[in-house]
Amino acid sequence: MGNSGLGDNNGMLSPDWSPFRASMRDVPAKRVVEDWEGGLRLDRGEHPFPPSPKVIEAVSRWARQANRYPDPGYPELRRKLARYAGCEPGQIAIGNGSDELIDTIARCCLDAGDEVLIPALTFDHYERAARIACGTVRSAPMDSAFGVDTSAILAGITPRTKVIFVANPNNPTGHLVAPSSLIALVEKSPCLVVIDECYFEFSGATLAEYVADYKNLLILRSFSKCFSLAGLRLGYCIAREELAGTIHSALQPFPVSGAAQAAGLAALNDLDYARSRIAELVAERQRVARELGSLGFRTHKSVTNFLFVDASAFGLTAREIAVSLREQAVHVHDCTDISGTDHHHFRISLGDRAQNDRLLRNLTALRDRSS
């Protein structure tokens, strides 16, 4: 019986057979992170503080009804978000993190061979989502200081360009693009322009007031950074109703878990908590930047919860620094392999004061050993 071969059609398949379309061959495998929870994690862009106590209480209450499907239209959360963002509820679509919304935009907008245009140094999921959706990715060069160059983006548009992604502030650099430059980009682009504002609560910069004026403008935001909800995956977009409605229709049947909806509502009902934590991180960002400067590092100006650090004057590469810190169970993001950067930059997500002091002590020791 075991040798009958019934159901085994491997002999009918060529050696290079795959059920996946050809575009998937260009999608790099996800990196497996060993010891995900171990050590001091300053490499992920996470908020170092727990969510508001009101959020914890709301999720605990929700857990009693976890046997029920969540509301697929999330009307209460949509109304609350609209008031927060200064728009209409119909201009909001909510997803399982802004990453899911990026995936959905790519699926909805790209046919095979269509192009996505991005800055050369930016959030890598734009490229991954485009490739999975059969798109071609083109990148526009950064300016001499690793800033987003909107003129270069405009120059890179072709007849096949369907979506432009710009993170503002940019990740991993922390740089901010002037609103006037972004509006000019929207006005001159014959395609969808997605402005990723997931660090909005830190930067205060937004184009939300313009979504009703431009049918090709879509804004992304996240609850991961300011509201400490990275583990619950909650993000949203703001756009004209026809855009937001299509995005919502293309999402999975229950795109936002009940826990995430409860947490999002509670977080929006406790903005004072979020703002106080942001103030702490901004103060730490300024302090850590000064301390890094005294050690010989150069930090790029940031309006986020992270610092993009140049180690070129330090005598070591970013990889050497990251490996040395990892040996002390301190993790920073080595940016060496990110397209558009060099061998000298790494990113530090700010922790609380004690965590940042631990990082600085380790970097001081590293400097002393290498000098």
KAJOWO-V476817 format. One record per residue. N is the residue number from 1. D_FIRST is the distance of its C-alpha to the first C-alpha in Angstrom with 2 decimals. Layout:
# KAJOWO-V476817
n,d_first
N,D_FIRST
N,D_FIRST
This chain:
# KAJOWO-V476817
n,d_first
1,0.00
2,3.80
3,5.45
4,5.30
5,8.37
6,8.82
7,11.90
8,12.74
9,16.14
10,17.75
11,18.53
12,20.70
13,22.71
14,25.70
15,26.05
16,28.77
17,27.04
18,27.99
19,28.09
20,31.64
21,34.85
22,36.80
23,39.41
24,37.01
25,36.99
26,40.61
27,40.04
28,40.17
29,37.68
30,39.17
31,40.64
32,39.15
33,42.14
34,41.88
35,43.79
36,44.42
37,46.82
38,48.46
39,52.03
40,54.69
41,53.06
42,55.69
43,53.26
44,51.87
45,54.84
46,54.44
47,57.31
48,58.09
49,59.33
50,57.37
51,57.76
52,60.67
53,60.71
54,60.86
55,57.52
56,55.92
57,57.41
58,56.25
59,52.62
60,52.73
61,54.07
62,51.46
63,48.61
64,49.36
65,48.09
66,45.08
67,42.95
68,44.68
69,44.15
70,47.11
71,49.61
72,48.23
73,51.80
74,53.31
75,56.83
76,58.60
77,57.37
78,58.11
79,61.65
80,62.26
81,61.01
82,63.19
83,66.24
84,65.35
85,64.79
86,67.72
87,65.84
88,64.62
89,61.44
90,60.12
91,60.39
92,57.82
93,54.02
94,52.15
95,48.81
96,46.48
97,48.78
98,50.63
99,47.58
100,45.77
101,48.89
102,48.92
103,45.32
104,46.31
105,49.40
106,47.41
107,44.87
108,47.72
109,50.02
110,48.10
111,46.73
112,45.11
113,47.83
114,50.23
115,51.96
116,52.49
117,55.61
118,56.04
119,58.44
120,57.29
121,57.20
122,55.76
123,52.90
124,49.67
125,47.67
126,49.66
127,48.12
128,44.56
129,44.78
130,46.27
131,43.63
132,40.75
133,42.62
134,42.87
135,46.49
136,48.50
137,50.49
138,54.05
139,56.25
140,60.02
141,61.88
142,63.43
143,67.14
144,68.58
145,68.14
146,64.46
147,65.65
148,64.08
149,66.09
150,66.10
151,68.07
152,65.31
153,62.75
154,64.87
155,65.21
156,61.42
157,60.80
158,59.51
159,58.87
160,55.18
161,55.95
162,54.66
163,54.79
164,56.95
165,56.10
166,58.94
167,58.69
168,62.14
169,62.72
170,60.41
171,57.57
172,57.72
173,61.41
174,62.98
175,65.40
176,66.73
177,67.49
178,70.69
179,70.19
180,72.46
181,70.23
182,67.14
183,68.96
184,70.05
185,66.45
186,65.39
187,68.31
188,67.73
189,63.94
190,62.49
191,59.24
192,57.96
193,59.37
194,57.54
195,59.70
196,57.68
197,60.05
198,57.77
199,60.65
200,63.22
201,64.38
202,65.37
203,66.94
204,68.51
205,68.01
206,66.48
207,66.60
208,65.63
209,69.02
210,68.32
211,65.04
212,66.92
213,68.85
214,66.04
215,63.07
216,61.25
217,61.57
218,58.84
219,59.20
220,56.47
221,57.10
222,55.23
223,55.51
224,53.99
225,57.17
226,60.19
227,58.60
228,56.22
229,53.13
230,50.84
231,48.08
232,48.20
233,47.98
234,50.76
235,52.47
236,54.39
237,55.99
238,59.41
239,60.07
240,61.64
241,60.10
242,58.32
243,56.61
244,55.80
245,54.53
246,52.11
247,50.78
248,50.33
249,48.51
250,46.05
251,45.12
252,42.09
253,42.75
254,43.90
255,45.19
256,47.21
257,46.06
258,48.34
259,49.04
260,50.15
261,52.34
262,54.00
263,54.53
264,55.96
265,58.44
266,59.57
267,60.02
268,62.18
269,64.19
270,64.98
271,66.10
272,68.70
273,66.01
274,64.29
275,67.63
276,68.74
277,65.58
278,66.01
279,69.59
280,68.40
281,65.93
282,68.54
283,70.96
284,68.33
285,67.50
286,71.15
287,71.55
288,68.47
289,69.50
290,72.91
291,71.47
292,69.08
293,72.07
294,73.97
295,71.10
296,71.23
297,68.49
298,69.17
299,67.64
300,67.45
301,69.11
302,66.58
303,66.70
304,63.32
305,61.90
306,61.10
307,62.98
308,62.15
309,63.53
310,64.79
311,64.67
312,66.14
313,69.38
314,67.58
315,66.52
316,62.79
317,59.98
318,58.27
319,55.07
320,56.97
321,58.54
322,55.27
323,53.60
324,56.64
325,56.76
326,53.06
327,53.76
328,56.12
329,53.52
330,55.45
331,53.56
332,55.21
333,53.74
334,54.00
335,54.67
336,54.37
337,51.21
338,52.45
339,53.55
340,57.33
341,58.30
342,59.13
343,58.52
344,61.14
345,60.23
346,58.34
347,58.27
348,59.20
349,58.45
350,61.33
351,60.76
352,63.29
353,66.35
354,64.91
355,61.73
356,63.82
357,66.11
358,63.15
359,62.12
360,65.72
361,66.09
362,63.03
363,64.29
364,67.72
365,66.26
366,64.28
367,67.47
368,69.39
369,66.83
370,66.71
371,70.48
